């Protein structure tokens, strides 16, 4: 079994426990594949070694930024079973899984013109303990001096009905409300009334990063990556979702 990344929200408490009491799920890594040249599409991959099974996985999401919805065929999800009764090179197995999933998604990525455009203008991973996980204030571009109005993102976790498949005893399943404040005022980017099945059983959320793209012609776009902690086999799992739109 590969080493697990502990959630920052439980890190302090975990460090105080005896080693036999510590447990952790798997926190996916993320690879931002970026925007299309026009900004009409955005893509990212989350990947890692699944807790419990030890199987490598890769999920590729391709998003229509105007509609804030997956394009046809997305997401591309791959989980490869491996025989760990013999010594396993987990890094090599994960690389094979990611490469195979990239081949599956290649046609959709090409049709969506995903070409790595955009810049990360704010980043707050769960290991960052000095920042507010529910708020991020960023400039939309990397220019100096700047006349840009900062973007303020605010996330609020909210109670929503739990899916019947979510086990009890692990905490309250939560949705979230995400607000964006800029020079035009404040708008609601997301407000859950229920938890989509694709999220599993989420317990907590944080604003993980903000990516922006300013096309040569057209409307600037943004993508907010939200990291959620979901109920896992060995502890909370970390997964991602994206909220997109126009600036």
N, C-alpha and C positions, 0 to 999 in steps of 0.2 A: 504494500500500500504506500503511495507517495505521501510526502508531507503535506499538511493542510494549512491553509492560511486562515488564521483566526479572525473572526469579526472584531472590528475595533469597538463595537458596542458592548462586547462581552470580554474584551481583552483584559481589562483591569481586574475583573472578577476572576477570570480564569487563572491569571498569574498568582492569585492568592490560594488557589486550590492545590491539593496534592496532585501529582501527575496522574494518578490512577483515576481521578475524578474529571480530568479535563477531557472534553470531546469537541469535535469540530466537524462541520460539513465541508463542502468544497466551494471555494469562491472562484468563479470563472474569471479568467483574464479576458481582456477585450482588445480587439484590433479594429481601429477606425479605418474603414475602407474609403471614406470620404464622400464628397458630393460629385454629382455630374457637373460639367462645365456650366450648364444653365442654372444649376441649383435645384432643378426639379426633382432630383432623386438623391437619396442618401443611403449609405450602407455601412454596416458594421458586423463583426464576427465576435461571438463569445465562445470560449473553448476551455477545456480543462479535463481533469480526471474525475469521473463521477464518484461521489462518496458512496460507501457501501459496496458497490460492485467493483470499483477500480477500473471501469471501462473508459476509454477516451471518447470525448464528444466534441462536436463542433456545430454551432448554430449560426447561420448567416441570414441577416435580415436586410431586405431591400425595401425602401420606404418612398412613397410618393409624398414629397414634402408639402405640397399644396393641400392635399387631403389628409395628411397625417395618418396614412394607412399603408399596409403592406401592398406591394405590387403583386400581380397575379403570380402564383407559384411560390411566393415567399411566405414564411421563412423556410430555409433549407436546413433540416435537422439530421444529424448523423450521430449514431452511437454504435461503436464497434465492440463486440464482445471479444475478449482475449482470454487465453488460458494462462492464469497466473500460478498454476501448480508448478511451473518451471520458471527460472529466472526471466524477468521481463524488463526490457528497456522502455520504461513508460514514456520518456521523451520521444523516442523513435516511433512508438506506437501512436502517440498523439500527433506527431508530424504527418504520419501516413493518413490518419483520419482527417486532419485539416486539409491535406492536399486533395484527398478524394472528394471532400465536400466542396472545395473550391472548384473542382472540375464540374461537379453537378450544377453549381450556381453560375458557372461561367457565362452561359448564354444569356441569362437574365441580367447579370451584371453588365454585360456588353450592351444589351438592348437598352438598359437604363443609363448607359454612358457614364458609369461610375469610373472616375479617373483620379481619385485621390485629392480632389480639390477641397479647400477649407483649412481652417486653423483652429486648434484648441486654444480658447481664450480664457478658460477657467477649468481647474482640475482639483478635486477634493476626494482622494481615495479614502477608504475606511481606516487606513493606518494613520491618517492625519487627525490628530486629536485636538489641535488648537483652533480649528475652524468649525463653523456651524454647519452641520450636515443638511440643514433644511433651508439654508439661504446662501445665495451666491451673488456677488456684485462684480460685474465684469465690464470692460470696454469691448465693444463689438469688433474692433480692429486693432492690429498691432501697428500703430503709427504714433510718432511723436514729433512735435507737439500735437495734441489731439483736441478737436472741437466736438468729438462724439459725446452724446449723452450716454452715461452708463446704463447697462441693463441690470435690473434687479429681479432675480428669480426667488420665489418663496414657495416652499412646499409645506403642506399641512397634511398629516396623516389623519384619516377619517374612518369611522366605524362603518362597515358595510356588511350585508348578509354574507355569511360564510357558505362556501360550497359544501354540499353533503359529503363530498369525498375528503374534506379536510379533517384530520383527526383532532380530537379535543385534548386539552392538557398541555399544549405547547405555547399557548398565548392566543391573543385575539387576532383574527385575520383582519387586515386593514386594507383600505384603498387610500387614494391621495388626491388632494387638490393642488394644482400647480398654477401659480400666478406669475405673469411677466409685467413689469413696470418699466416703461421707457418714456420718451418725450411725448408720446401720444396718450399716455395714461396707463391704466392697469387693465389687463385682460386675463381671462381665465383660459389657460392652455389645456387643462384637463381637470375634470371633476367626476370621480367615480360614484356611481350609484350601486354598482356591483363589481365584483372582481372577475375579469375575464378568465375563462378556463385556462388560457395559455400561460397565465402567471403562476399557476399552481396555488399554493397557500401562503401568500405573503404576510409577513409579520411587521416589517419595517422598511422604510425607504430613505434614500439620501440622494441629493443632487451630486452626481459623481463628476460630470464634466459638461462644458458647453463648447460646441463647435460652431463656427460661423463661416459663411462663404459669401463673398461679394463678387458676383459675376461681372464681367466686363460690360455686359448689357443685361438689364433685367433687375429684378428685385432681390436684395440680399436675403439670405436664408439662414436659419439656425437649426441646430439639433441639440436637445438637452438629453444627455444620457442619465437615466435614473437607475441607481443600483438598488435592488430589493433583496431583502433576506427572506427566504422561504423555508418552510418546514422541510427538513431533510432527514436522511436515515441516521446519520451520526451527529447531527447538530444543524444549525442554520446553514443553508446554501446561499451563495451570492449569485444573482443573475441580473441581467440588464434589460431595459426597454428604452426606447427613444421617443421623445415628443418633438415634433418638427413643426416649422411654420415659417412665415415671412416676417422680416423686420420692417 
